[in-house]
C-alpha cells in the first residue's frame, strides 16, 4: 500500500465517523433515538423515567425479574420516582423493561447503572460492571452510544469497559460506536435536586463522542451539561465529590469524640461556625457513613492509587475515623447505661431509624446495621422501628422490626436514635423514655433535656 492509499483510507474513516455523528445528532433532535438503561435501581430507574418522559422510547434492562415485572406493571419501587409518572410512560409504551439483553440491538444509547460495591477485602468489586458490559457487547450494533454512570475508579471506562465492548462486538470504539462516562448524581430524598435538574458531567473517548453524549443528556435533562476532556477526568471528578464529603465528615466525627470528652456540644459549635458567610461549609457527625457512594468511593481511589505507588494518607485517615463510628456509638451507649448501673448485656434497647439518612427507605451501607449487629454481639436485647423500613437484610440475614412505635417507651433501658425521621414525635419520646441517646441531634428543639444524651 502506497502513501496516497493510506491517506485515502483515513479520509474514508473520518467521513464514516462524521456520518455516524450527524445521524445520531439528527435522531436526538427528532427524538427517534431509542434509549437503554442497564440496571433499574436507585440510579437507573429515575434515569429511564426521565428519558421516557422526554419523549424517547426507552428499554430498561435488569437481571432481577421482580424489578422487570414491577416496571412493566407500572409499579414503582424507588422513592425518587413519581408513581403516576412511571404508570403513565409504561401505559403509553414509552418505557418497558426486560431481562433479555438481545434487545440491546434495538437501542441506540445505553447507560450502564449497575452496582459497584466493595468486596470482603474492601477492594472494588467490578463483577456487575463486567457482566453487564459483556452482555451488551454481544448485541452492540454499529452507531451505538455507551455511557457508564456507575461510580468507579479512574480509568475504568478506557481500561475495562472499552476492551470488553470491542472484543465482544468486533466493533471499534470511536469509529463504530461511541463510549463515555457520566457520573450519576443521585441523592435519595433530596427535595430540591433530582435526576432531572442536577447538572451532568460528561467525559468521552474522542470529541465526537463527547458532543453526541452531551447532546443526549441535554435533550433529556433540564440542567447544565458540563463536558471534560476524558472519561478519566469525569471518573476522578465523581470520586472527588464524595471523598470531599468523606474527609469533612471524618473531621466533624473526630471533633465530636473530642467535644464529648470536653463536655462541649458539637452541634452548637457547628451552628456557630456556619454563621460565617465564606470559607466554611457545615458537615455533621453521626454513627457512621451510609449510602451508595460516600462510604465506598474513597476505597476505589485508594485502591487505584497503589498502582502509582501513592498512599492517600488524608483520605485513608478519614475512612478509619468514619469506619470506627458505629463501634464508638455502641461504646457510648454502654457508658450511658453504666450511669444507671446497667450493662449492655441484657439491656432492652429500642433503635429508632435504620435508613442511612432521614425520611428515606434506603438502608444501603447504613451505619445502623452495624451498630445493631455490634449491640447484638454484646448480648443487648435490641429491636428497631423505622416507619419506612419494616425489615432489612444484612449479611444474608433478615432483621424484622416493629410495625409501629411502641406505646410503652418506658420499658426500654435506652432509646437509641440512629436516623432521624419526620414521623417521630420527639417530644412524646422524650416524655416517656427512660433515657435517649441522640446521634443525629434530632431532639434539638426539646427544651427539657435531662434524659437526652448527644453523640
Residue pairs with C-beta under 8 A, 6 or more apart in sequence:
13 175
16 175
17 174
17 175
17 208
18 208
20 142
20 143
20 176
20 208
21 208
21 211
21 212
23 143
24 33
24 108
24 143
24 145
24 178
24 212
24 215
25 211
25 212
25 215
27 33
27 108
28 212
28 215
28 216
28 219
29 219
31 54
31 55
31 56
31 219
33 56
33 108
33 109
33 216
34 56
34 57
34 58
34 59
34 106
34 107
34 108
34 109
35 48
35 51
35 52
35 56
35 57
35 58
35 59
35 107
35 108
35 109
35 111
36 58
36 59
36 60
36 61
36 103
36 104
36 107
36 109
36 110
36 111
37 44
37 45
37 47
37 48
37 51
37 58
37 59
37 60
37 61
37 110
37 111
37 113
38 44
38 61
38 62
38 110
38 111
38 112
38 113
38 114
38 132
38 135
38 136
39 61
39 62
39 112
39 113
39 114
39 115
39 128
39 132
39 150
40 48
40 60
40 61
40 62
40 64
40 67
40 68
40 71
40 97
40 113
41 62
41 67
41 78
41 113
41 114
41 115
42 78
42 80
42 186
42 188
42 292
42 362
43 113
43 149
43 150
43 184
43 186
44 60
44 62
44 111
44 113
44 114
44 149
45 60
45 71
45 77
45 78
45 81
46 78
46 80
46 81
46 186
46 194
46 195
47 111
47 113
47 149
47 184
47 195
48 58
48 60
48 95
49 81
49 85
49 86
49 89
49 95
49 195
50 195
50 196
50 220
50 221
51 58
51 220
52 58
52 89
52 94
52 95
53 85
53 89
53 94
54 219
54 220
55 94
56 94
56 219
56 220
57 93
57 94
57 95
58 89
58 94
58 95
58 96
59 95
59 96
59 97
59 98
59 103
59 106
59 107
60 68
60 71
60 95
60 96
60 97
60 98
61 97
61 98
61 99
61 101
61 103
61 104
62 68
62 97
62 99
63 99
64 99
65 99
67 77
67 97
68 97
68 98
68 99
70 76
70 77
71 86
71 90
71 95
71 96
71 97
72 90
72 96
72 97
73 90
74 86
74 87
74 90
74 91
75 86
76 82
76 83
76 86
76 87
79 188
79 189
79 360
79 361
79 362
80 186
80 188
80 189
80 190
80 194
80 195
86 95
89 95
90 96
101 135
101 136
101 138
101 139
102 138
102 139
103 139
104 110
104 135
104 136
104 138
104 139
104 140
105 139
105 140
105 141
107 144
108 143
108 144
108 145
109 144
109 145
109 147
109 216
110 136
110 144
110 145
110 146
110 147
111 147
111 148
111 149
111 182
112 129
112 132
112 133
112 136
112 146
112 147
112 148
112 149
112 150
112 161
113 149
113 150
113 184
114 128
114 129
114 132
114 150
115 128
115 150
115 292
116 124
116 125
116 126
116 128
116 129
116 150
116 151
116 152
116 296
116 300
117 125
117 128
117 296
118 124
118 125
118 296
118 299
119 125
122 299
123 299
123 303
124 152
124 153
124 299
124 300
124 303
126 152
126 156
126 160
128 150
129 148
129 150
129 152
129 156
129 160
129 161
130 160
130 164
133 160
133 161
133 164
133 165
133 168
134 164
134 168
136 146
136 165
136 168
137 164
137 165
137 166
137 167
137 168
137 169
138 168
138 169
140 146
140 165
140 168
140 169
140 171
140 177
142 171
142 176
142 177
143 176
143 177
144 177
144 178
145 177
145 178
145 179
145 180
145 209
145 212
145 213
145 216
146 161
146 165
146 177
146 178
146 179
146 180
147 179
147 180
147 181
147 182
147 202
147 213
147 216
148 156
148 157
148 161
148 180
148 181
148 182
148 231
149 181
149 182
149 183
149 184
150 184
151 183
151 184
151 238
151 239
151 242
151 292
151 293
151 296
151 297
151 300
152 235
152 300
153 235
153 239
153 300
153 301
153 303
153 304
154 232
154 235
154 236
154 239
154 301
154 304
155 232
155 235
155 304
156 181
156 231
156 235
157 179
157 180
157 181
157 203
157 205
157 231
157 232
157 235
158 205
158 230
158 231
158 232
161 179
162 173
162 179
162 205
165 171
165 173
165 177
165 179
166 172
166 173
169 176
169 177
171 177
173 179
173 205
174 205
174 206
174 208
174 209
178 204
178 205
178 206
178 208
178 209
178 212
178 213
179 204
179 205
179 209
179 231
180 202
180 203
180 204
180 205
180 209
180 210
180 213
180 231
180 234
181 202
181 203
181 204
181 231
181 234
181 235
182 200
182 201
182 202
182 203
182 213
182 217
182 234
183 201
183 234
183 235
183 237
183 238
183 241
184 238
185 193
185 198
185 199
185 200
185 241
186 195
186 292
187 193
187 198
188 291
188 357
188 360
188 362
189 357
189 358
189 359
189 360
189 362
195 221
196 221
196 222
196 223
197 221
197 222
197 223
198 221
198 223
199 223
199 224
199 225
199 226
200 217
200 221
200 223
200 224
200 225
200 226
201 225
201 226
201 227
201 228
201 234
201 237
201 238
202 210
202 213
202 214
202 217
202 225
202 226
202 227
202 228
202 234
203 210
203 227
203 228
203 229
203 230
203 231
203 232
203 233
203 234
203 235
203 237
204 210
204 213
204 227
204 230
204 231
205 230
205 231
210 227
214 225
214 227
217 225
218 225
228 234
228 237
238 297
239 297
239 298
239 300
239 301
242 293
242 294
242 297
242 298
243 297
243 298
243 301
243 315
245 283
245 294
246 289
246 294
246 295
246 297
246 298
246 315
246 318
246 319
246 322
247 314
247 315
247 318
248 281
248 283
249 283
249 284
249 285
249 286
249 289
249 294
249 318
249 322
250 317
250 318
250 319
250 321
250 322
251 283
251 318
252 266
252 270
252 283
252 284
252 285
253 285
253 286
253 321
253 322
253 325
254 321
255 266
255 269
255 285
256 266
256 285
256 455
257 328
259 265
259 266
259 269
260 266
260 332
260 454
260 455
265 454
266 285
266 454
266 455
267 284
267 441
267 444
267 454
270 282
270 283
270 284
271 282
273 280
273 282
274 280
274 281
274 282
284 440
284 441
285 325
285 439
285 455
286 325
286 367
286 439
286 440
286 455
287 325
287 326
287 329
287 367
287 368
287 371
287 418
287 439
287 455
288 295
288 322
288 323
288 325
288 326
288 329
288 367
288 370
288 371
289 295
289 322
289 323
289 325
289 356
289 365
289 367
290 355
290 356
290 357
290 363
290 364
290 365
290 366
290 367
290 368
291 356
291 357
291 362
291 364
291 365
291 366
292 362
292 364
292 365
295 322
295 365
296 365
298 312
298 315
298 316
298 318
298 319
299 319
301 312
301 315
302 311
302 312
302 315
302 316
302 319
305 311
305 312
325 367
326 367
326 370
326 371
326 374
327 374
329 367
329 371
329 416
329 418
329 439
329 455
330 344
330 371
330 374
330 375
330 378
332 437
332 453
332 455
333 344
333 349
333 375
333 414
333 416
333 437
334 343
334 344
334 378
336 414
336 435
336 437
336 453
337 343
337 344
337 347
337 413
337 414
340 413
340 434
340 435
342 413
344 375
344 378
344 379
344 380
345 378
345 379
345 380
346 379
346 380
346 381
347 380
347 381
347 413
347 414
348 380
348 381
348 383
348 411
348 412
348 413
348 414
349 375
349 380
349 381
349 382
349 383
349 412
349 413
349 414
349 415
349 416
350 383
350 384
350 385
350 406
350 409
350 412
350 414
350 415
350 416
351 368
351 371
351 372
351 375
351 382
351 383
351 384
351 385
351 416
351 417
351 418
352 384
352 385
352 386
352 415
352 416
352 417
352 418
352 419
352 421
352 424
352 429
353 368
353 384
353 386
353 417
353 418
353 419
353 420
353 421
353 424
353 440
354 363
354 366
354 368
354 369
354 372
354 384
354 386
354 389
354 392
354 401
354 418
354 419
355 361
355 362
355 363
355 366
355 368
355 386
355 388
355 389
355 419
355 421
356 362
356 363
356 364
356 365
356 366
356 367
356 368
356 419
357 419
358 419
358 420
358 421
358 422
358 440
359 388
359 420
359 421
359 422
360 388
361 388
361 389
363 369
363 389
363 392
366 418
366 419
367 418
368 384
368 418
368 419
369 392
369 394
371 416
371 418
372 382
372 384
372 399
373 394
373 395
375 382
376 382
383 401
383 402
384 399
384 401
384 402
385 401
385 402
385 404
385 405
385 406
386 401
386 419
386 421
387 421
387 423
387 424
388 421
389 401
390 400
390 401
390 403
391 398
391 399
391 400
391 401
392 398
392 399
392 401
393 399
405 424
405 425
406 412
408 432
409 415
409 429
409 432
409 433
410 432
410 433
410 434
412 433
412 434
413 434
413 435
414 434
414 435
414 436
414 437
415 429
415 433
415 434
415 435
415 436
415 437
416 437
416 439
417 424
417 436
417 437
417 438
417 439
417 440
417 442
417 443
418 439
418 440
419 440
420 440
420 442
424 442
426 442
426 443
426 445
426 446
427 446
429 436
429 443
430 436
430 443
430 446
430 448
430 449
430 451
430 452
433 451
434 451
435 451
435 452
435 453
436 443
436 451
436 452
436 453
437 453
437 455
438 452
438 453
438 454
438 455
439 454
439 455
440 455
441 454
441 455
443 449
443 452
446 452
